């Protein structure tokens, strides 16, 4: 059953929940890159082991051709780095406060039907519907912005 609520909303491309009262705060400026966590959630040793296994798979699948160690390794390294970068890449997010509970919903820009950050004014009431781990924010033009809820905080 659809549920609608009037609420205050903040649109933000960051999903960092460390800012208290985010619905009242402006986006935090980017911190020093050295303070940010690594894009990958794996240690270098874990990445090297994944690359080693992938290089071995490439060797097996290509018919065990000798002399291609470096080529197999470079292919494996590129695949693993691309996979980890894609897996942990941040998506843009909508942060919504409903009765003191903060919901963070990520959305895919390519599937957002032309939505651009700035359509909502921070603090203005909007309508939202929750359904099966999704949050649908009704945009000013009447279309829905479908998001996947990735975090809640009270």
Secondary structure as UniProt FT lines:
FT   STRAND          4..12
FT   TURN            17..18
FT   TURN            20..21
FT   HELIX           22..24
FT   HELIX           33..35
FT   HELIX           44..61
FT   TURN            62..63
FT   TURN            66..67
FT   HELIX           69..87
FT   STRAND          93..98
FT   TURN            99..100
FT   STRAND          101..106
FT   HELIX           109..111
FT   TURN            113..114
FT   TURN            117..118
FT   TURN            122..123
FT   STRAND          125..131
FT   TURN            132..133
FT   STRAND          134..138
FT   TURN            140..141
FT   STRAND          144..153
//
